[in-house]
């Protein structure tokens, strides 16, 4: 019985640890139509970072490409709120990927018209 408990304990010790993904996102609380905004994420160095901004428009999507966080763990995107944006808020989703795990953080920018 003791050998089974020892074997179980040893097998649990060799299981891979789950990699916790930490991500803090900064975005402006509000913005005006046509205004440039910056959204940044702070995470671990060199992790893949993705961003989605709802209805940001095709030309802005070109600026919202995936990035790797720098040595300081930071990635930043700057884009313009479309002048014809209709909604009162623009949801922005930042995703950080580490060892096939993802952490998604959603921020919402209020649109002042």
C-alpha positions as CSV (number, residue, x, y, z in Angstrom):
1,X,0.0,0.0,0.0
2,X,2.8,2.4,0.9
3,X,4.5,1.8,-2.5
4,X,1.2,2.7,-4.3
5,X,0.9,5.9,-2.3
6,X,4.5,6.7,-3.1
7,X,4.1,6.0,-6.8
8,X,1.0,8.2,-6.9
9,X,2.8,11.0,-5.1
10,X,5.8,10.8,-7.5
11,X,3.5,10.8,-10.6
12,X,1.7,13.9,-9.3
13,X,5.0,15.7,-8.8
14,X,6.0,15.1,-12.4
15,X,2.8,16.4,-14.0
16,X,3.4,19.6,-16.0
17,X,2.4,22.7,-14.2
18,X,-0.3,24.8,-15.8
19,X,1.2,28.1,-17.1
20,X,-0.8,31.0,-15.6
21,X,-1.2,33.8,-18.1
22,X,-1.2,37.2,-16.6
23,X,-2.4,40.2,-18.6
24,X,-3.2,43.8,-17.6
25,X,-4.8,46.0,-20.3
26,X,-4.9,49.8,-20.4
27,X,-7.2,51.7,-22.7
28,X,-8.8,55.1,-22.6
29,X,-12.2,55.3,-20.8
30,X,-13.6,57.4,-23.6
31,X,-12.7,58.7,-27.0
32,X,-14.2,61.0,-29.7
33,X,-15.0,60.0,-33.3
34,X,-11.9,60.4,-35.4
35,X,-9.6,60.4,-32.3
36,X,-6.4,58.3,-32.1
37,X,-6.4,55.9,-29.1
38,X,-3.8,53.5,-27.7
39,X,-4.4,50.2,-26.1
40,X,-1.6,48.4,-24.3
41,X,-1.1,45.1,-22.5
42,X,1.4,44.3,-19.8
43,X,2.3,40.6,-19.6
44,X,5.3,38.3,-19.5
45,X,8.1,39.0,-22.0
46,X,7.9,37.7,-25.6
47,X,4.3,36.3,-25.4
48,X,2.0,36.5,-28.4
49,X,-0.6,39.3,-28.1
50,X,-3.7,39.8,-30.2
51,X,-6.3,42.6,-30.3
52,X,-9.7,42.9,-31.7
53,X,-11.7,46.2,-31.8
54,X,-15.3,45.9,-32.8
55,X,-16.1,47.6,-36.1
56,X,-12.8,49.5,-36.1
57,X,-12.9,49.6,-39.9
58,X,-10.7,47.9,-42.5
59,X,-7.9,50.5,-42.5
60,X,-7.7,50.3,-38.7
61,X,-7.6,46.6,-38.8
62,X,-4.2,46.8,-40.6
63,X,-2.8,48.5,-37.5
64,X,-4.2,45.9,-35.2
65,X,-1.9,43.0,-36.1
66,X,-0.7,40.4,-33.7
67,X,2.5,41.4,-31.7
68,X,4.9,39.7,-29.4
69,X,5.3,41.5,-26.1
70,X,8.7,43.1,-25.8
71,X,11.4,42.3,-23.2
72,X,9.5,44.6,-20.9
73,X,6.3,42.5,-21.4
74,X,4.5,45.3,-23.1
75,X,2.6,45.5,-26.5
76,X,0.8,48.6,-27.7
77,X,-1.6,49.3,-30.6
78,X,-2.7,52.7,-31.8
79,X,-5.7,53.2,-34.0
80,X,-8.3,55.8,-34.9
81,X,-12.0,55.6,-33.8
82,X,-13.8,55.7,-37.2
83,X,-15.7,59.0,-37.7
84,X,-18.8,57.0,-38.7
85,X,-18.8,54.7,-35.7
86,X,-22.4,54.3,-34.6
87,X,-22.3,52.5,-31.2
88,X,-22.0,54.2,-27.8
89,X,-19.1,51.9,-26.9
90,X,-16.3,50.1,-28.7
91,X,-15.4,46.7,-27.1
92,X,-11.7,45.9,-27.3
93,X,-10.5,42.4,-26.6
94,X,-6.8,41.7,-26.0
95,X,-5.7,38.0,-25.9
96,X,-2.3,36.9,-24.6
97,X,-1.1,33.4,-25.5
98,X,1.3,31.3,-23.4
99,X,2.0,27.6,-23.9
100,X,-1.3,27.2,-25.7
101,X,-3.2,28.9,-22.9
102,X,-5.0,32.1,-23.5
103,X,-6.0,35.0,-21.3
104,X,-8.6,37.3,-22.7
105,X,-9.2,40.8,-21.3
106,X,-12.1,43.0,-22.6
107,X,-12.2,46.7,-22.2
108,X,-14.8,49.1,-23.5
109,X,-14.1,52.6,-24.8
110,X,-17.1,54.9,-24.5
111,X,-17.6,56.9,-27.6
112,X,-18.3,60.6,-27.2
113,X,-20.2,62.1,-30.1
